[in-house]
C-alpha cells in the first residue's frame, strides 16, 4: 500500500506542471482608465497586452477586477499569481517578483487654474516649492512610497483617480501627481467643458520614466515558471508587432 501511495504521489508531481497549465491562472487588475477598465473594449489596451502575452506564453488567464488594495492583497497571500500595472520599485522587488516592463510612462503634476493658491503658470519648480502645497495620489500608487522620500509631507492618498480629479477641481488638492494619459482621461470625462483649466507643470520632480510591470506572488504555485512563460509571451508579441498594433489602435503615447 505504501508503495502505491508513493507511486501516486510521484505521478501527481510529474503531472503538476501539466495540470497547472490546463487550469485558469488568476491575474488581478483595477480601474486605471484609459489603460485598464471593465468599461472599455477588451478591458483597455494594457489588459489587451497582458492577455496577448499570456496567450503567446501558453498561460490560460483568468482576469479579475478588484479595488487596488485588494489586488495587492491577493498577490501577497498567494491567492493570485499576479496583478498589474504596478510601477517597478525597489520596495516592491523585496515583496514580489516582477515581470519585464509591460509599458513605460512618466508621472506628471496637474494643477487647476481655478485654485487661487496655485500660480497661473508653472514652468519651473524652485527648490522646496511643492512642500507648502497638498499633492494628491491614488492609494496603492508607488507615489505613496516616494512622496516622503522627496520631503512632500502634505500628500493625500485618494481612493480613485476620479475622486482625486474632483478634489483638484474643488481646490481640496493643489496638485495631482499621476500619469498624463490617466489624468487627461479623468478630466475629459468629468469636466469636459473645463479642460483648458487643467494644466501640467512643465518640470516634474518625479522620475522621467517609470516601468510598469506585473507584480508576481512568491507563494503562488510554480510562479517562477509562469513568470518565465509570461516574459517569453510578452517578448513574442513585441517582436511580432502585435504589441505596437494594440497601442496604435488606442492612440496612446506610452512606450
N, C-alpha and C positions, 0 to 999 in steps of 0.2 A: 504493500500500500504506500509506504514511504517513497519507494522508487517511482511509483506512478505520479505522486504529488510533485516530486522533484522534476520529472519529465514535463508535467503540465506547466509548472512554473517557468521552466526553460522555454517552452513554446510560447508562452504569453510574452516573455521578454523579447524573444526573437521577433514576434509579430507586432510589438508595441508601436514601432515607427509606422508600420502599415496601417494599424488601427487609427492612430492619431491623424495620419494623412487623410483618412476617409471621414473623419469627424469634423464638424464645424469648429473653427478657431475663433473665439470671441475677441474682437478688437473694438475698443470704445472710442468715441469722439463726442464733441459737443457743438453747440451753435457758435459758429465763428464766420458769419457771413462777410463777404461773398465767397469764402473759400470752402466752408463746410456748413451744411444746413439740411435739416429734414425737409425744408420747404423748397429747396432748389432742385432742378432736374438732375437726376443721378447723384443727388446729395452734394452737389458742388464739385468744383474741379479738383480739389485736393483729395476728397473722398474718392473721386473717379480715378485719380492716380494710384491711390493705395489699393483699390480694387483691382486695377490693371496689373500692378506689381505682384499682388498676391496670386492672381491667375497665372501670370508668367512664371511665378515661383512655385506653382503647384500647391498653393495653400487654399483650402476651402474656407473662405472668410464668412464670419457671422458678424456683420457690422451693427453695433448698438449705439444709440444716442443716450446721453445722460448729462446731468449738470457736471461742470468741470471738476468740482471737488470729488464727486463720486467716481469719475473716470479714473482719477489717480488712485483712489482707494481700492478700486477693483484690481488695478495693476499691482499695487503694493501687496495685496493679500494673496495674489496668485490666482484669483478667480477669472482674470482676463489675461490674455497673452500680452496685449499691448494697448496703447492709446496714442492718439495723435490729434493735431500737431502740437508739439512742445518745442520750445527753444532749447537747444543743446547747451547745457551749463555744467560747470564742474560739480556743483552740488547734486544735480540730477544724475550724473555719472556715478556718484557714490551709492545711489539708491537703486539704479536701474542699469540695464544695458541699453544702448541706443542704436537706432538704425543709421544707415547712411542718410545724408540730407534728402528730405522729400522736396523741399523748396527753400529758397533763401530770400529773406525780406529784411527790411530795416524797421526800426522803431522811430517814430517822429512825435513831435509835440504839436497839438492843435490848440488854438485859443479862440475865444468868441469875442467879436468886436463890440457886442452889446454889454460886455463886462467892463465897468468903469475902472476896475482895479488893474487891468492889463493895458499896456500901451497899444496904440493903433497899429504900429508896425514893430516887428521884432526881427531885425535882420541878423543881429549878433547878440549872443548872451554873454554878458560880463560875468566875471568870476563871482560865484555865490548869489547871482541874481535870483535864481529859482527858489532859494531856500526860504524866501518870505512868502511864497505862494503855495496854494494847495494843488497837488497833481493827482489826477485820477488814473487808476489802473483797473484791470479786471481781475477779480480773485482767481488765483491759480496761475496767473502770468508770472514769468520769470522776473518781472519788474518788482514784485513784492520782495524778492531776494536782493535785487540790485539797488533799489532806492536808498536803503540805509547805508549801503556801502558808498554811495555818492554823496551822502550827507543830506538827503532830502527827507526830513522827518515828517513833513506835512502831507505825505502821500495818503490817498484814500483808496482802499480796495472795494470795488463795487461788485454786485452780483452778476452783471451782464454788461455787454457793450452798450445796449440801448439805454440802460439806466445811467451809465457814465456819460453818454452823449446828452441826455436830458439834464443831468446835473450841470454839465458845462454850459448849456444854453440858459439855464436859470441862474447862473452865477454862483452855484454852490461848489463848483470847481473852477479853478483859474486856468488850468491846463489839463489836457487829456493826452496821456502817453499811450500810443497804440500804433499798429502798422497802418500805412497810408490807405491800403485797399479796404481794410476793415472800418476805419474811421469814416472815410468818404461814403461808404455804403450806408452806414448808420445815419449820417446827416441827410443823405438823399432820401432815405425812406421816412425819416421822422420830421425833417424840416425842409421840404423841397423848395419852398419859397424863400429860404434864408441861406441858401448855400454860399452866397458871397460873403456871409458874415463869419464863416468858419475858416480861419487861416492857419497856415503852417508856419512854425518857427523855422527860419531858414537854416539855423545852425543847431543841431540837436546834440545834447550831452551824452546820448546813448551810442552804443557801437554802431558803426555804419552799416553793418550787415550781420544778420543772425541766421544760423542754420536751424531749420525746423525739422524735427525728426519724429520717429515713433519712440516712445519710452517702452522698454520691454521688461516684463516681470522676471525676476531671477528665480521665482518659485513656481512658474508655470511649467508643466511637463514638456521636456525637450525644447525649451525656449531657445537655446543656442542654435539648435538645428533649424528651427523655424526662422530665426533671425537671419541665418545664412541664406535660407531659401528666399526670404523677402528681399534681401540686398541683391541677390542674383536677379530676381524678377525686376527690381527697380532699375538695375543696370541694363537689363534687356530692353525695357520699354524706352529707355533714354537712347539706346543705340539704334533701335528700330525707327525712331521718330514719333512714336505714339505719345510720348511724354510732351513734346513740343506741340503736337497737334491738339492735345487736350487743353493746354494753356492758351493757345491761339484762338480756340473756339470760344473762350471766355474773356478774351482781350485783357488778360492780367499782366501787369508789369512786375512780375516776380521772376526769380531765377530758379 
